[in-house]
Amino acid sequence: MNKEDTINKIKELIEQMKPYLNMDGGDIEFVKYEDNYVYIKLYGACAACGYQDVTINDGLLSYFKSEIPEIEGVINVNL
């Protein structure tokens, strides 16, 4: 899979996750994909949640890796 295909797949996966985050008052936005890392921005309740690391590492990373094994990590950026 080339970088453009990978980015499109990441965006598709994020769109599938959004309704679950929205139900809890949060949201997620794709920022970039670089060096096998996905950069995202969490909003709303997700941005201030104490379980943010669990959501990112156990939820998002696991989900991304199940579809795109070369992903090494997910980084939440504070813009």
Secondary structure as UniProt FT lines:
FT   HELIX           3..23
FT   TURN            24..25
FT   STRAND          26..34
FT   TURN            35..36
FT   STRAND          37..44
FT   HELIX           45..48
FT   TURN            50..51
FT   HELIX           52..54
FT   HELIX           55..60
FT   HELIX           61..67
FT   TURN            69..70
FT   STRAND          73..76
//
